[in-house]
Amino acid sequence: MKTTIDLPDDLLIEVKKRAAERRTTIRALVECGLRRELNQEKPSPAARPAIRWVTVKGGLPRGMDVRDRARMMDRLTHDRS
C-alpha cells in the first residue's frame, strides 16, 4: 500500500544518508522503524503515575489568572521572598 508522509527536511536528509550507508531503501528503513515501534512493550497501567488531584477551599488569590503563566510565576516567587 502506498501512502505519503511529510517529514522535516533534516530528518529526511538523515534517512537518505542512513539508507545509502546500509545500501537499502527509505521504504525499508521506515518499515523497520514502524515495526520496531509497534512491537515495543506497552507500559502497564501500574507503571504510569496516577494523577492525584488536590483540592482546597479558598480559590485563587485576587488578580491571579491561570492563563497568565508569567504573572503566576512572578506571584509565586514574590510570595516566597
N, C-alpha and C positions, 0 to 999 in steps of 0.2 A: 504494500500500500504506500502511496506517495503522500507526503504532507510537506508543508512549508513551515519553517521556524525562523524567527527573527532573532539573531544573535548580535551582541555588541561586537564591533569591529575587532577590538583587541582579542576577544575570545576566539573569534573565527581565525584570526592570524595564528594564534597558538595551536588551534586544532589542525590547521593545514600543515604547520611545521611538524606536529606530532605524527600526523598521518604519513608525511613524507619520510620521517625518521624510521617509522615502523613498516614502511612500504605497504601501507594499507589505505583504505578509503575513509573519508569523513563519515560516510554512512556506517561503516563497521565500528568506528570509534563511538559514534552516538549510540548505536545499538548496544554496544558493550556497556557504556555508561548507564544507559537506561535499565538494562538488565541487572547491573550491579545495584543500582538504587532500589529497584523493586524487590530484590532478593534480601535486602538488609532486614535484620530483625526489627520488628516494631517494638518500641518501648512499652512495657506493661503499664497499665494504669497506676499501679503502685509506685512505679519508678518516677512518674511525673509528680511534681509537688502540687498539692491541692491548694486552691486559693482559699484563704481564710479571711472572710470579711469581718472587719472590726467596726462596730458602730458605737457611737457615744451620743449622749444628749448634748444639745447646745448649738449645733450647727457651725457654720463658718463665721469667722470674725467679720465685722463690718468692713466693707470695701474689698474683701477677698473675692477674687473671681477665678475659679478653677480653670478657666480658659486662658488665663494670662500667666504662663509659667514663670516668666521673668519676674513679675511682680510678686508671685508666691515665693520664689526663692529669696528675693530681697526681704520679704516679710519674715520668712523663716530664719534667715541668717541674722537679720537685725534683732529679732527677739532673743536670740541666743547670746548676743553680746552683752 
